């Protein structure tokens, strides 16, 4: 197990969460936001993703929407 796996397992235990946290999905989305928008926006966006998932959004669909938003809102302007 990696340090990330150990950490997420400890947090899941502390919060009583049984489901798969989909760490890679969250990290990829956070990377897109950090590099495409602003570094401090990544953890806030991850938090908002968690709220959306808690309200019933499919995690993959919610992350894909965020990634599309980054691409649409922060794409280089065409000359």
N, CA, C and O atoms as a CHARMM CRD file, in Angstrom:
* protein
*
  316
    1    1 UNK  N      0.83800  -1.19300   0.00000 PROA 1      0.00000
    2    1 UNK  CA     0.00000   0.00000   0.00000 PROA 1      0.00000
    3    1 UNK  C      0.87500   1.24700   0.00000 PROA 1      0.00000
    4    1 UNK  O      1.90100   1.30300   0.67800 PROA 1      0.00000
    5    2 UNK  N      0.46500   2.21700  -0.74900 PROA 2      0.00000
    6    2 UNK  CA     1.19300   3.48100  -0.77300 PROA 2      0.00000
    7    2 UNK  C      0.74600   4.36800   0.38400 PROA 2      0.00000
    8    2 UNK  O     -0.23200   4.08000   1.07400 PROA 2      0.00000
    9    3 UNK  N      1.48900   5.44800   0.57500 PROA 3      0.00000
   10    3 UNK  CA     1.10600   6.40100   1.62700 PROA 3      0.00000
   11    3 UNK  C     -0.28700   6.95800   1.35300 PROA 3      0.00000
   12    3 UNK  O     -1.05800   7.17700   2.28700 PROA 3      0.00000
   13    4 UNK  N     -0.62200   7.19200   0.07000 PROA 4      0.00000
   14    4 UNK  CA    -1.95200   7.69500  -0.28200 PROA 4      0.00000
   15    4 UNK  C     -3.02300   6.67500   0.09500 PROA 4      0.00000
   16    4 UNK  O     -4.06300   7.02900   0.65100 PROA 4      0.00000
   17    5 UNK  N     -2.76200   5.41600  -0.21000 PROA 5      0.00000
   18    5 UNK  CA    -3.72100   4.36000   0.14900 PROA 5      0.00000
   19    5 UNK  C     -3.90000   4.27100   1.65900 PROA 5      0.00000
   20    5 UNK  O     -5.01800   4.13600   2.15800 PROA 5      0.00000
   21    6 UNK  N     -2.78200   4.34800   2.38100 PROA 6      0.00000
   22    6 UNK  CA    -2.84900   4.30600   3.84600 PROA 6      0.00000
   23    6 UNK  C     -3.67300   5.48000   4.37800 PROA 6      0.00000
   24    6 UNK  O     -4.52400   5.31100   5.25100 PROA 6      0.00000
   25    7 UNK  N     -3.40500   6.66900   3.83900 PROA 7      0.00000
   26    7 UNK  CA    -4.10300   7.87000   4.29700 PROA 7      0.00000
   27    7 UNK  C     -5.59700   7.78300   4.00300 PROA 7      0.00000
   28    7 UNK  O     -6.41700   8.03400   4.88600 PROA 7      0.00000
   29    8 UNK  N     -5.95600   7.43100   2.76900 PROA 8      0.00000
   30    8 UNK  CA    -7.38000   7.38200   2.42900 PROA 8      0.00000
   31    8 UNK  C     -8.09500   6.29800   3.23200 PROA 8      0.00000
   32    8 UNK  O     -9.25700   6.47000   3.60200 PROA 8      0.00000
   33    9 UNK  N     -7.41600   5.18500   3.50500 PROA 9      0.00000
   34    9 UNK  CA    -8.02400   4.13600   4.33800 PROA 9      0.00000
   35    9 UNK  C     -8.27300   4.66000   5.75300 PROA 9      0.00000
   36    9 UNK  O     -9.32000   4.39500   6.34400 PROA 9      0.00000
   37   10 UNK  N     -7.31200   5.40200   6.28700 PROA 10     0.00000
   38   10 UNK  CA    -7.47900   5.95900   7.64000 PROA 10     0.00000
   39   10 UNK  C     -8.62600   6.96600   7.67900 PROA 10     0.00000
   40   10 UNK  O     -9.41800   6.96500   8.62100 PROA 10     0.00000
   41   11 UNK  N     -8.72100   7.82300   6.66200 PROA 11     0.00000
   42   11 UNK  CA    -9.80400   8.82200   6.61400 PROA 11     0.00000
   43   11 UNK  C    -11.15100   8.12300   6.45600 PROA 11     0.00000
   44   11 UNK  O    -12.12000   8.48400   7.12500 PROA 11     0.00000
   45   12 UNK  N    -11.21700   7.12700   5.57700 PROA 12     0.00000
   46   12 UNK  CA   -12.47300   6.38100   5.40900 PROA 12     0.00000
   47   12 UNK  C    -12.90100   5.74100   6.72200 PROA 12     0.00000
   48   12 UNK  O    -14.07600   5.78900   7.08400 PROA 12     0.00000
   49   13 UNK  N    -11.95700   5.14400   7.43200 PROA 13     0.00000
   50   13 UNK  CA   -12.27600   4.53500   8.72600 PROA 13     0.00000
   51   13 UNK  C    -12.77900   5.59100   9.71000 PROA 13     0.00000
   52   13 UNK  O    -13.77400   5.37500  10.40200 PROA 13     0.00000
   53   14 UNK  N    -12.09100   6.73300   9.77000 PROA 14     0.00000
   54   14 UNK  CA   -12.47000   7.79800  10.70500 PROA 14     0.00000
   55   14 UNK  C    -13.85400   8.35400  10.41100 PROA 14     0.00000
   56   14 UNK  O    -14.57300   8.76400  11.32200 PROA 14     0.00000
   57   15 UNK  N    -14.22700   8.36600   9.13100 PROA 15     0.00000
   58   15 UNK  CA   -15.52300   8.92800   8.72600 PROA 15     0.00000
   59   15 UNK  C    -16.60200   7.86400   8.55000 PROA 15     0.00000
   60   15 UNK  O    -17.75100   8.19000   8.24900 PROA 15     0.00000
   61   16 UNK  N    -16.24400   6.60500   8.73600 PROA 16     0.00000
   62   16 UNK  CA   -17.22400   5.52600   8.59300 PROA 16     0.00000
   63   16 UNK  C    -17.68200   5.32300   7.16300 PROA 16     0.00000
   64   16 UNK  O    -18.84500   5.00000   6.92300 PROA 16     0.00000
   65   17 UNK  N    -16.78200   5.50900   6.21000 PROA 17     0.00000
   66   17 UNK  CA   -17.12900   5.36100   4.79100 PROA 17     0.00000
   67   17 UNK  C    -16.71100   3.98100   4.29700 PROA 17     0.00000
   68   17 UNK  O    -15.57600   3.55100   4.50600 PROA 17     0.00000
   69   18 UNK  N    -17.63400   3.30300   3.64500 PROA 18     0.00000
   70   18 UNK  CA   -17.35000   1.96500   3.14000 PROA 18     0.00000
   71   18 UNK  C    -17.09400   1.94000   1.63800 PROA 18     0.00000
   72   18 UNK  O    -16.47100   1.00300   1.13800 PROA 18     0.00000
   73   19 UNK  N    -17.56400   2.95400   0.90700 PROA 19     0.00000
   74   19 UNK  CA   -17.47400   2.88800  -0.54100 PROA 19     0.00000
   75   19 UNK  C    -16.08500   3.24900  -1.05200 PROA 19     0.00000
   76   19 UNK  O    -15.25900   3.83200  -0.34800 PROA 19     0.00000
   77   20 UNK  N    -15.86600   2.87500  -2.31500 PROA 20     0.00000
   78   20 UNK  CA   -14.61600   3.16400  -3.01000 PROA 20     0.00000
   79   20 UNK  C    -14.48100   4.67600  -3.17500 PROA 20     0.00000
   80   20 UNK  O    -15.37200   5.30600  -3.74400 PROA 20     0.00000
   81   21 UNK  N    -13.39700   5.27200  -2.69500 PROA 21     0.00000
   82   21 UNK  CA   -13.26500   6.72500  -2.78100 PROA 21     0.00000
   83   21 UNK  C    -12.88100   7.23600  -4.16500 PROA 21     0.00000
   84   21 UNK  O    -12.88100   8.44700  -4.38300 PROA 21     0.00000
   85   22 UNK  N    -12.55300   6.34700  -5.11000 PROA 22     0.00000
   86   22 UNK  CA   -12.18500   6.73500  -6.47000 PROA 22     0.00000
   87   22 UNK  C    -11.10800   7.82100  -6.46400 PROA 22     0.00000
   88   22 UNK  O    -11.24700   8.87400  -7.08600 PROA 22     0.00000
   89   23 UNK  N    -10.04300   7.52500  -5.74400 PROA 23     0.00000
   90   23 UNK  CA    -8.95300   8.47800  -5.55000 PROA 23     0.00000
   91   23 UNK  C     -8.37600   8.94300  -6.88100 PROA 23     0.00000
   92   23 UNK  O     -8.15800  10.14100  -7.06400 PROA 23     0.00000
   93   24 UNK  N     -8.12700   8.04800  -7.79700 PROA 24     0.00000
   94   24 UNK  CA    -7.52500   8.42400  -9.08300 PROA 24     0.00000
   95   24 UNK  C     -8.40300   9.40400  -9.84400 PROA 24     0.00000
   96   24 UNK  O     -7.89500  10.35200 -10.44400 PROA 24     0.00000
   97   25 UNK  N     -9.71100   9.18800  -9.82700 PROA 25     0.00000
   98   25 UNK  CA   -10.65300  10.08400 -10.49700 PROA 25     0.00000
   99   25 UNK  C    -10.54800  11.48700  -9.90600 PROA 25     0.00000
  100   25 UNK  O    -10.49800  12.46900 -10.64600 PROA 25     0.00000
  101   26 UNK  N    -10.51400  11.58500  -8.59200 PROA 26     0.00000
  102   26 UNK  CA   -10.42800  12.88400  -7.92200 PROA 26     0.00000
  103   26 UNK  C     -9.08800  13.54200  -8.20900 PROA 26     0.00000
  104   26 UNK  O     -9.02900  14.74500  -8.46200 PROA 26     0.00000
  105   27 UNK  N     -8.01100  12.76600  -8.17100 PROA 27     0.00000
  106   27 UNK  CA    -6.68900  13.33900  -8.43800 PROA 27     0.00000
  107   27 UNK  C     -6.57700  13.86600  -9.87000 PROA 27     0.00000
  108   27 UNK  O     -5.99700  14.92900 -10.09200 PROA 27     0.00000
  109   28 UNK  N     -7.11900  13.14100 -10.83100 PROA 28     0.00000
  110   28 UNK  CA    -7.08100  13.59900 -12.22300 PROA 28     0.00000
  111   28 UNK  C     -7.87700  14.88600 -12.39500 PROA 28     0.00000
  112   28 UNK  O     -7.42400  15.81700 -13.06200 PROA 28     0.00000
  113   29 UNK  N     -9.05700  14.93800 -11.79700 PROA 29     0.00000
  114   29 UNK  CA    -9.87400  16.14500 -11.88100 PROA 29     0.00000
  115   29 UNK  C     -9.16600  17.31500 -11.20700 PROA 29     0.00000
  116   29 UNK  O     -9.14900  18.42200 -11.74500 PROA 29     0.00000
  117   30 UNK  N     -8.58400  17.07900 -10.04000 PROA 30     0.00000
  118   30 UNK  CA    -7.87400  18.13900  -9.32200 PROA 30     0.00000
  119   30 UNK  C     -6.66900  18.63100 -10.11100 PROA 30     0.00000
  120   30 UNK  O     -6.37100  19.82600 -10.11100 PROA 30     0.00000
  121   31 UNK  N     -5.97600  17.71800 -10.78300 PROA 31     0.00000
  122   31 UNK  CA    -4.83700  18.09600 -11.62500 PROA 31     0.00000
  123   31 UNK  C     -5.29800  19.01200 -12.75300 PROA 31     0.00000
  124   31 UNK  O     -4.65900  20.02500 -13.03500 PROA 31     0.00000
  125   32 UNK  N     -6.41400  18.65400 -13.40000 PROA 32     0.00000
  126   32 UNK  CA    -6.94500  19.48800 -14.48200 PROA 32     0.00000
  127   32 UNK  C     -7.25700  20.89400 -13.97800 PROA 32     0.00000
  128   32 UNK  O     -6.93900  21.88300 -14.63800 PROA 32     0.00000
  129   33 UNK  N     -7.87300  20.97300 -12.82100 PROA 33     0.00000
  130   33 UNK  CA    -8.23800  22.27600 -12.25400 PROA 33     0.00000
  131   33 UNK  C     -6.98800  23.05000 -11.84700 PROA 33     0.00000
  132   33 UNK  O     -6.86900  24.23900 -12.14200 PROA 33     0.00000
  133   34 UNK  N     -6.06000  22.38400 -11.17500 PROA 34     0.00000
  134   34 UNK  CA    -4.84500  23.06500 -10.70300 PROA 34     0.00000
  135   34 UNK  C     -4.03600  23.63400 -11.85500 PROA 34     0.00000
  136   34 UNK  O     -3.50600  24.74200 -11.76400 PROA 34     0.00000
  137   35 UNK  N     -3.94000  22.87300 -12.94200 PROA 35     0.00000
  138   35 UNK  CA    -3.13800  23.32200 -14.07700 PROA 35     0.00000
  139   35 UNK  C     -3.92100  24.18800 -15.04600 PROA 35     0.00000
  140   35 UNK  O     -3.33500  25.00800 -15.75300 PROA 35     0.00000
  141   36 UNK  N     -5.23400  24.02000 -15.09100 PROA 36     0.00000
  142   36 UNK  CA    -6.03600  24.75100 -16.06300 PROA 36     0.00000
  143   36 UNK  C     -6.71600  25.99000 -15.51900 PROA 36     0.00000
  144   36 UNK  O     -7.12700  26.85900 -16.28900 PROA 36     0.00000
  145   37 UNK  N     -6.84200  26.08500 -14.20900 PROA 37     0.00000
  146   37 UNK  CA    -7.53600  27.22700 -13.60800 PROA 37     0.00000
  147   37 UNK  C     -6.59200  27.91000 -12.63100 PROA 37     0.00000
  148   37 UNK  O     -6.02700  28.96300 -12.92900 PROA 37     0.00000
  149   38 UNK  N     -6.42700  27.30200 -11.46000 PROA 38     0.00000
  150   38 UNK  CA    -5.63700  27.89500 -10.38700 PROA 38     0.00000
  151   38 UNK  C     -5.38600  26.81600  -9.34700 PROA 38     0.00000
  152   38 UNK  O     -6.30700  26.07800  -8.99700 PROA 38     0.00000
  153   39 UNK  N     -4.17400  26.71000  -8.85200 PROA 39     0.00000
  154   39 UNK  CA    -3.85700  25.65000  -7.88400 PROA 39     0.00000
  155   39 UNK  C     -4.80600  25.62800  -6.68700 PROA 39     0.00000
  156   39 UNK  O     -5.31000  24.56000  -6.34000 PROA 39     0.00000
  157   40 UNK  N     -5.06800  26.77300  -6.03800 PROA 40     0.00000
  158   40 UNK  CA    -5.96500  26.72800  -4.87900 PROA 40     0.00000
  159   40 UNK  C     -7.40100  26.32200  -5.22900 PROA 40     0.00000
  160   40 UNK  O     -8.17500  25.96900  -4.33900 PROA 40     0.00000
  161   41 UNK  N     -7.75700  26.36700  -6.49800 PROA 41     0.00000
  162   41 UNK  CA    -9.10200  25.95200  -6.89400 PROA 41     0.00000
  163   41 UNK  C     -9.26600  24.43400  -6.84300 PROA 41     0.00000
  164   41 UNK  O    -10.39100  23.94000  -6.76700 PROA 41     0.00000
  165   42 UNK  N     -8.16900  23.69300  -6.88200 PROA 42     0.00000
  166   42 UNK  CA    -8.25100  22.22900  -6.92000 PROA 42     0.00000
  167   42 UNK  C     -8.89800  21.63400  -5.67200 PROA 42     0.00000
  168   42 UNK  O     -9.83300  20.84700  -5.81300 PROA 42     0.00000
  169   43 UNK  N     -8.45300  21.96700  -4.45300 PROA 43     0.00000
  170   43 UNK  CA    -9.10900  21.35400  -3.29400 PROA 43     0.00000
  171   43 UNK  C    -10.55100  21.82600  -3.10900 PROA 43     0.00000
  172   43 UNK  O    -11.40500  21.06100  -2.66300 PROA 43     0.00000
  173   44 UNK  N    -10.81600  23.07100  -3.44700 PROA 44     0.00000
  174   44 UNK  CA   -12.19600  23.57500  -3.34000 PROA 44     0.00000
  175   44 UNK  C    -13.09100  22.83500  -4.32900 PROA 44     0.00000
  176   44 UNK  O    -14.21800  22.46500  -3.99900 PROA 44     0.00000
  177   45 UNK  N    -12.58600  22.62300  -5.53800 PROA 45     0.00000
  178   45 UNK  CA   -13.35900  21.90200  -6.55200 PROA 45     0.00000
  179   45 UNK  C    -13.55800  20.45100  -6.14100 PROA 45     0.00000
  180   45 UNK  O    -14.62800  19.88800  -6.37200 PROA 45     0.00000
  181   46 UNK  N    -12.54300  19.83600  -5.53400 PROA 46     0.00000
  182   46 UNK  CA   -12.68700  18.46300  -5.04800 PROA 46     0.00000
  183   46 UNK  C    -13.77200  18.39100  -3.96700 PROA 46     0.00000
  184   46 UNK  O    -14.54300  17.43300  -3.91200 PROA 46     0.00000
  185   47 UNK  N    -13.81800  19.39800  -3.12600 PROA 47     0.00000
  186   47 UNK  CA   -14.86200  19.46800  -2.09800 PROA 47     0.00000
  187   47 UNK  C    -16.24100  19.58200  -2.75600 PROA 47     0.00000
  188   47 UNK  O    -17.17900  18.89200  -2.35600 PROA 47     0.00000
  189   48 UNK  N    -16.36200  20.44600  -3.75600 PROA 48     0.00000
  190   48 UNK  CA   -17.64100  20.60200  -4.45700 PROA 48     0.00000
  191   48 UNK  C    -18.03300  19.31400  -5.18100 PROA 48     0.00000
  192   48 UNK  O    -19.21200  18.96200  -5.23400 PROA 48     0.00000
  193   49 UNK  N    -17.05000  18.61800  -5.73400 PROA 49     0.00000
  194   49 UNK  CA   -17.30800  17.31800  -6.34900 PROA 49     0.00000
  195   49 UNK  C    -17.89100  16.36600  -5.30200 PROA 49     0.00000
  196   49 UNK  O    -18.84800  15.64300  -5.58000 PROA 49     0.00000
  197   50 UNK  N    -17.31400  16.36800  -4.10700 PROA 50     0.00000
  198   50 UNK  CA   -17.81900  15.51100  -3.03400 PROA 50     0.00000
  199   50 UNK  C    -19.25200  15.84400  -2.64700 PROA 50     0.00000
  200   50 UNK  O    -20.05500  14.94700  -2.39100 PROA 50     0.00000
  201   51 UNK  N    -19.56700  17.11800  -2.60600 PROA 51     0.00000
  202   51 UNK  CA   -20.95000  17.51400  -2.30400 PROA 51     0.00000
  203   51 UNK  C    -21.88600  16.99100  -3.39300 PROA 51     0.00000
  204   51 UNK  O    -22.94600  16.43900  -3.09800 PROA 51     0.00000
  205   52 UNK  N    -21.48700  17.17000  -4.65600 PROA 52     0.00000
  206   52 UNK  CA   -22.32700  16.70500  -5.77300 PROA 52     0.00000
  207   52 UNK  C    -22.53800  15.18900  -5.69700 PROA 52     0.00000
  208   52 UNK  O    -23.65500  14.70800  -5.89000 PROA 52     0.00000
  209   53 UNK  N    -21.48600  14.45100  -5.42200 PROA 53     0.00000
  210   53 UNK  CA   -21.60300  12.99200  -5.31500 PROA 53     0.00000
  211   53 UNK  C    -22.49200  12.62400  -4.13500 PROA 53     0.00000
  212   53 UNK  O    -23.30300  11.70200  -4.22700 PROA 53     0.00000
  213   54 UNK  N    -22.34300  13.34000  -3.03400 PROA 54     0.00000
  214   54 UNK  CA   -23.19600  13.09700  -1.87300 PROA 54     0.00000
  215   54 UNK  C    -24.66400  13.35100  -2.15500 PROA 54     0.00000
  216   54 UNK  O    -25.53900  12.77500  -1.50900 PROA 54     0.00000
  217   55 UNK  N    -24.92800  14.21200  -3.11700 PROA 55     0.00000
  218   55 UNK  CA   -26.31500  14.51100  -3.49800 PROA 55     0.00000
  219   55 UNK  C    -26.81100  13.64500  -4.64000 PROA 55     0.00000
  220   55 UNK  O    -27.89900  13.87100  -5.17100 PROA 55     0.00000
  221   56 UNK  N    -26.01200  12.65100  -5.02000 PROA 56     0.00000
  222   56 UNK  CA   -26.49800  11.67500  -5.98700 PROA 56     0.00000
  223   56 UNK  C    -25.84800  11.67700  -7.34700 PROA 56     0.00000
  224   56 UNK  O    -26.15700  10.80700  -8.16000 PROA 56     0.00000
  225   57 UNK  N    -24.95000  12.62400  -7.64100 PROA 57     0.00000
  226   57 UNK  CA   -24.26400  12.62200  -8.93600 PROA 57     0.00000
  227   57 UNK  C    -23.36600  11.40400  -9.04000 PROA 57     0.00000
  228   57 UNK  O    -22.77400  10.97400  -8.05000 PROA 57     0.00000
  229   58 UNK  N    -23.26600  10.85500 -10.22600 PROA 58     0.00000
  230   58 UNK  CA   -22.28300   9.81800 -10.51000 PROA 58     0.00000
  231   58 UNK  C    -20.90000  10.47200 -10.45000 PROA 58     0.00000
  232   58 UNK  O    -20.69400  11.50600 -11.08500 PROA 58     0.00000
  233   59 UNK  N    -19.94600   9.90200  -9.70500 PROA 59     0.00000
  234   59 UNK  CA   -18.63600  10.53100  -9.57100 PROA 59     0.00000
  235   59 UNK  C    -17.93200  10.77500 -10.90000 PROA 59     0.00000
  236   59 UNK  O    -17.37200  11.85100 -11.11300 PROA 59     0.00000
  237   60 UNK  N    -17.95300   9.79800 -11.78700 PROA 60     0.00000
  238   60 UNK  CA   -17.27700   9.94900 -13.07800 PROA 60     0.00000
  239   60 UNK  C    -17.93000  11.05200 -13.90800 PROA 60     0.00000
  240   60 UNK  O    -17.22900  11.83500 -14.55100 PROA 60     0.00000
  241   61 UNK  N    -19.24600  11.12300 -13.90400 PROA 61     0.00000
  242   61 UNK  CA   -19.95000  12.15300 -14.66900 PROA 61     0.00000
  243   61 UNK  C    -19.68200  13.53600 -14.08100 PROA 61     0.00000
  244   61 UNK  O    -19.45200  14.49000 -14.82500 PROA 61     0.00000
  245   62 UNK  N    -19.71000  13.65200 -12.77400 PROA 62     0.00000
  246   62 UNK  CA   -19.45100  14.95000 -12.14500 PROA 62     0.00000
  247   62 UNK  C    -18.03300  15.41800 -12.44800 PROA 62     0.00000
  248   62 UNK  O    -17.82900  16.58700 -12.77700 PROA 62     0.00000
  249   63 UNK  N    -17.04700  14.52200 -12.34300 PROA 63     0.00000
  250   63 UNK  CA   -15.65600  14.88200 -12.64300 PROA 63     0.00000
  251   63 UNK  C    -15.50300  15.25600 -14.11300 PROA 63     0.00000
  252   63 UNK  O    -14.77100  16.18900 -14.44300 PROA 63     0.00000
  253   64 UNK  N    -16.18700  14.53400 -14.99500 PROA 64     0.00000
  254   64 UNK  CA   -16.12300  14.84800 -16.43000 PROA 64     0.00000
  255   64 UNK  C    -16.71400  16.22800 -16.71100 PROA 64     0.00000
  256   64 UNK  O    -16.18500  16.96900 -17.53900 PROA 64     0.00000
  257   65 UNK  N    -17.79000  16.57400 -16.04000 PROA 65     0.00000
  258   65 UNK  CA   -18.37900  17.91300 -16.22000 PROA 65     0.00000
  259   65 UNK  C    -17.39900  19.00100 -15.79000 PROA 65     0.00000
  260   65 UNK  O    -17.26600  20.02700 -16.45700 PROA 65     0.00000
  261   66 UNK  N    -16.72300  18.77000 -14.68300 PROA 66     0.00000
  262   66 UNK  CA   -15.75100  19.75200 -14.20300 PROA 66     0.00000
  263   66 UNK  C    -14.59700  19.87700 -15.18900 PROA 66     0.00000
  264   66 UNK  O    -14.17300  20.98800 -15.51000 PROA 66     0.00000
  265   67 UNK  N    -14.08800  18.75000 -15.67000 PROA 67     0.00000
  266   67 UNK  CA   -12.99300  18.78000 -16.63900 PROA 67     0.00000
  267   67 UNK  C    -13.42000  19.49800 -17.91500 PROA 67     0.00000
  268   67 UNK  O    -12.64800  20.27900 -18.47100 PROA 67     0.00000
  269   68 UNK  N    -14.63700  19.24200 -18.38400 PROA 68     0.00000
  270   68 UNK  CA   -15.13800  19.96400 -19.57400 PROA 68     0.00000
  271   68 UNK  C    -15.21800  21.45400 -19.30700 PROA 68     0.00000
  272   68 UNK  O    -14.88300  22.26200 -20.17300 PROA 68     0.00000
  273   69 UNK  N    -15.65700  21.82000 -18.12300 PROA 69     0.00000
  274   69 UNK  CA   -15.74300  23.22900 -17.76600 PROA 69     0.00000
  275   69 UNK  C    -14.35100  23.87700 -17.80600 PROA 69     0.00000
  276   69 UNK  O    -14.19100  24.98300 -18.32200 PROA 69     0.00000
  277   70 UNK  N    -13.36500  23.19000 -17.26700 PROA 70     0.00000
  278   70 UNK  CA   -11.98900  23.71200 -17.31900 PROA 70     0.00000
  279   70 UNK  C    -11.57400  23.90700 -18.76900 PROA 70     0.00000
  280   70 UNK  O    -11.02400  24.94900 -19.12400 PROA 70     0.00000
  281   71 UNK  N    -11.83300  22.91500 -19.60600 PROA 71     0.00000
  282   71 UNK  CA   -11.44800  23.00400 -21.01200 PROA 71     0.00000
  283   71 UNK  C    -12.18000  24.10300 -21.75500 PROA 71     0.00000
  284   71 UNK  O    -11.58300  24.80500 -22.57000 PROA 71     0.00000
  285   72 UNK  N    -13.46200  24.25900 -21.48500 PROA 72     0.00000
  286   72 UNK  CA   -14.26300  25.28600 -22.17700 PROA 72     0.00000
  287   72 UNK  C    -13.94400  26.69100 -21.69200 PROA 72     0.00000
  288   72 UNK  O    -13.80900  27.61500 -22.49400 PROA 72     0.00000
  289   73 UNK  N    -13.82500  26.84900 -20.39400 PROA 73     0.00000
  290   73 UNK  CA   -13.63400  28.17600 -19.81200 PROA 73     0.00000
  291   73 UNK  C    -12.19500  28.66600 -19.91400 PROA 73     0.00000
  292   73 UNK  O    -11.94800  29.87200 -19.91900 PROA 73     0.00000
  293   74 UNK  N    -11.27100  27.76400 -19.99400 PROA 74     0.00000
  294   74 UNK  CA    -9.86400  28.15900 -19.93500 PROA 74     0.00000
  295   74 UNK  C     -9.07300  27.67000 -21.14000 PROA 74     0.00000
  296   74 UNK  O     -7.85000  27.54600 -21.07800 PROA 74     0.00000
  297   75 UNK  N     -9.77000  27.39500 -22.23100 PROA 75     0.00000
  298   75 UNK  CA    -9.07900  27.01900 -23.45800 PROA 75     0.00000
  299   75 UNK  C     -8.40800  28.24000 -24.06100 PROA 75     0.00000
  300   75 UNK  O     -8.93000  29.35000 -23.94900 PROA 75     0.00000
  301   76 UNK  N     -7.25500  28.05300 -24.70000 PROA 76     0.00000
  302   76 UNK  CA    -6.59900  29.20900 -25.34300 PROA 76     0.00000
  303   76 UNK  C     -7.51800  29.83200 -26.39900 PROA 76     0.00000
  304   76 UNK  O     -8.21200  29.12500 -27.13100 PROA 76     0.00000
  305   77 UNK  N     -7.50900  31.13100 -26.46300 PROA 77     0.00000
  306   77 UNK  CA    -8.35500  31.84000 -27.43200 PROA 77     0.00000
  307   77 UNK  C     -7.84300  31.59100 -28.85400 PROA 77     0.00000
  308   77 UNK  O     -6.63700  31.58500 -29.10200 PROA 77     0.00000
  309   78 UNK  N     -8.76600  31.39000 -29.76200 PROA 78     0.00000
  310   78 UNK  CA    -8.40800  31.21000 -31.17500 PROA 78     0.00000
  311   78 UNK  C     -8.06600  32.56300 -31.78100 PROA 78     0.00000
  312   78 UNK  O     -8.72800  33.56600 -31.51100 PROA 78     0.00000
  313   79 UNK  N     -7.02800  32.57600 -32.60000 PROA 79     0.00000
  314   79 UNK  CA    -6.62200  33.83600 -33.23900 PROA 79     0.00000
  315   79 UNK  C     -7.42100  34.11600 -34.48400 PROA 79     0.00000
  316   79 UNK  O     -7.20500  35.13500 -35.13900 PROA 79     0.00000
